[in-house]
Every structure is written in C-alpha cells, then in structure tokens.
Amino acid sequence: MKGSPTNISGAWVEIDLTALRYNFCVAKDISRALLEPRFNRNVDVLSVVKADSYGHGMPEVVRSIAREGGKFFAVSNINEAVTLRASGCRDRILVFEATFIETARDMVQYSLTPALCTLEMARALNAEAKKAKVLMPVHIKVDSGMGRLGVWHEDILLFVSKILKLDHVYIEGFLTHFPLADSDRAYTERQSELFAYAVADLIKEGVPFKYLHAANSMGLAGYKNRYFNLTRPGVMLYGLYPDKSLVGKIDLKPVMSVKTRVLLVKTIHGGRGISYGHTLRVKKDTPVAVLAIGYSDGYFRALSNKGSILLNGVLCPIMGRVTMDQLMVDISLAGRVKVGDTAVVLGRQKKGCISAEQIAAWAGTINYEVTCNMGNRLPRIFM
C-alpha cells in the first residue's frame, strides 16, 4: 500500500526496501565467503519469501530482491506460488509443500519447482508434465533429522531410483533442513554429515543433479557449510537475527517498522484499574495514552503489562491488558503527548529503539512471529 500515514488507519507498517536489498547482499556475500571454494564457484541464493515474506509483502519483496540480482525464490505452498506468479514474477519458484497430488497440474502450468518427498506426487507431476510436453525439475527433500517433510536419508537411494524411471521429471537438487541449528551445534553438524553421506552414495550411483542446499539463515550465518552450493536465507533478509549469538557478528538492517497513533490522553487517578480484568491498578495519578493498536492488529495480548511503546523516543510501559483494538501506556516520562501523535511499536524513534527480538522476548516467542503477526494484518507502506 502506498500513501502517507494520514490516509490510512490508526496503525500501519512501514517496509524499508533499501534495507531489504542491503540484507540480501549481506546474505549473498556470506554465501560466497563461508562455503568451501571447491563447492562455491557458482553459489546461488534461494530467497525464502513464504508467509507473505514473513509479513513484509511478498510481491514487493520479490521485485526488490530481483533488482539486486535475485532470481530464485521459495514459498510454502501452491497458493503462495500462484499469487507470486499473478504479481508478475517470472523467476524460479521452489514450493516446499508438495505432497497434494491435486496440485500437480498447477505445478506444471505455472512452471514451479516442487520439493518432492512422495512417489505419488512424483508420478502425478510426471503425468501432467507429459501432457504438457515439458520436463519438470524437482528437488528431493531429504529428512536428516527434522522429522517433518522428507524422505529419510537411509531411504534416499531407493526413492531416487524410482524417480529416475519417470521420463518427464528430472532431479535438479537435494535439500534438507536443520531443526536445532540455533541450539545444538553437534546435532546440526551430524545432520550435515548424514546428508553428505547420502549425496556421496547418489554420486557413486551416477545420479545427476545441480543443487545441494540446507543453509537457512542460521545454517548460513552460523556454520561453515562444506557441501552446499545453494543457500536459503529467510529471516535474515528482513533484518531479523536467527539467533542472538549472531548479533554483532553480521550486520543486518531491520526492514519493518510498526507505528500507531494516540487516540486519547487522560489521567488515571490513584487506586483505579485499567483495562479488562483490572490486572493493573495505579498507585498514584498517572498520565496515560490510549493507542490505536490491539491484538486484532497482531500485537500480542501476551504483552499485557509487559511490553513498551515508544512515544517521543521514550519507552512507555503498557498498562493493563492489551485489548482487541487499543492498548494503554504510561506516559509519565514521555513529555508532552497529544491526540494524533505517532507512537512506534516496532522500530526507532529519536534515540529509542524496539526490535522484533525485544518484543519476542517480552511475549515469549520468536522474532519472525512478531513480523508475521503484525505485517500480515496491518496496512503496509513501502519506502
């Protein structure tokens, strides 16, 4: 959505596309620097734009990354892929969820690349590709320890032998996924080894392929990936750190800011309660601002009496429960505040800053749930 904040609702999201392109370049540089030279002569970057680009707006994000040379994108499902095609994207699209055989026709029609893990889907794709007289590229998902989608690494040779019998499907790559990259280094490195052993067996059998990939943002930024020549940055594209250990080690720029307006300024007198349930009663007369954002806008109810908002660059603590459409903050230290003033929910204001990581810590969640929650519900301005 384009326009100025005065033309939209009481709360909105601002997306800094310059910061996005900067982060893409950081991911690209890390991809080239961390991989071993014998594997990274032609490293490609697969930009993960699922979940509406983690709340940042998928079509606009893809167009912006394409300006920096990004030509390969990953989405979760067929609906996201078709939406991306409808927005004008003609670049490569990998679809992570590719098990429903009724989507095979669309996979072929929209020139998508599925991440395969079932023979039923492979055969359905082959049949549709044969009708269309095309060859269909696929990536094979290897489960090396995630326990989610994928063929177990011990079974990959048998699975691939059956795929190779299909005449309109060809294997372009193999991928796996790290479930503990941010918490168990030994397990993650063992996963890499298991994946490498499986790939070595495939090479011995003469199986042709182009890509090997497993490096999501944490895998990319936190590990030396010896075997992979395609990287899959997701959250780091949006200026979000996959783990606090990487703060200061890699330089990312936050892409999303969330802002709202002051609806009312009032004094809550000592002894009175605030919001539903009166979970907070003030001890003395307290100036309070009512803000036009609540849990219907994606701001977590779990932040009741925990989070803070920036007004005049000052952290103002939330008072009482976050309601569906509004929340209240203590403005005792914020100076002069009036109706219509802009408050920052996520981002910077003067010398103050609230990061997605900070909100996640207050709410007991992860940083990209924060951006998905608010980014997918509020009007967006691309800057």
Phi, psi and omega in degrees: 000131180252152180141186180254157181304333181292345182259005183234187186290183184289349177221145183205167179245139173246131182245119181268098183288335175295318177295322178300311181296323176300313181296324176298318179294323176298314180298320180294318180295318179296320179304317183284331185277325188272334182282149180293141185307325183290345179251342191251025179297328180228060181289132174249156179247126176257102184281124182272117185237022180294168179055046181054045182056050178054037178088005186262354179097094190299309183301316181292320178298314181297315179299321181291317178294323178300328177296334179264009176100001177291128185230009183218126186229150180238135177234171182280310192219178185296324180297317177297319181297315180294322176300318180293319176298318181295336179279355178109359181290127177244008180279175180294139178229122174263133180251115184292317182266104184222069179237340181279114186294338179291349177269356185302319181298315179294324178303317179286313184301321183263012177054053181261163177243107181278150171267102189277144170211008175226144178291327180300315179292321179300317181291323177295318177297317181299318180296317180291322178294323178295319177298321182276354180059047178229162171261132187255117176283141176224153170249138181263125180273119179258124177270106180256012179146000179286324181073030180236234177288150175130161175267130180304140186303329179291337186258005190293323181299315180295318180299312182296323180300328179282325177295322183295344178279349180276132189269351180239016176232135175228148183275117178265331183197171175231142180222158171220180186219142182260115178275340187236027184298332182265001185222340184217093185294319182297318180295317181295317178294327176294320176302316179301320179294317180297319177296317180296319178298317180298317180294321179299320177296321179295320179296319178300326180276000177077023179287123180277143174196165181249317190245144167233127181211144177208346192279090168287190186301315180290319178297325181286311186276339187251356185222153172269109187267101188283341192250353194252143178236015172219126181251154186235066178293136176238272187301327182294336176299331186260013177078019180256136181272129179291342178202144184297339180295342182268351178296125183093340178271325174235146185259108178242152179248126177301137183262327185257137166236147176236130183229158177213181181237157175281123178272326185199146173242130182210167175254128173264120185281150182308134180094348181270152179267165181232132172067182183301137176079351183046049179290350176224130172240129182282145180273337180216168178304128187226126176287133185228141172251134174264125185251150186271057175208142181207195185287342173291340178267002178098001177276122191299133173296334178297348179275001177305127180060016181234313187281178176219159178232149178269127170228126186056031178078007183251137176289120181245115185291144177289136182246121179078190183284141169291129181260181185300320187239346183219166168214163183241142179228151177279119182251025182305324186256004188270358182077208183284123178232136181225165178302135180095346178298149179272130173248145180256121179271319179220123180128202185247147171211117186053237182267358182270154180209136171234118182264163174298326178296322180291315178299318179299320179295317178298321187269350182072042181222202181245156189299323184278349167290327177299309182290322177298318184296310183275323183294331181272357183244332185262155174299144183245141172243125180261130189237000000 
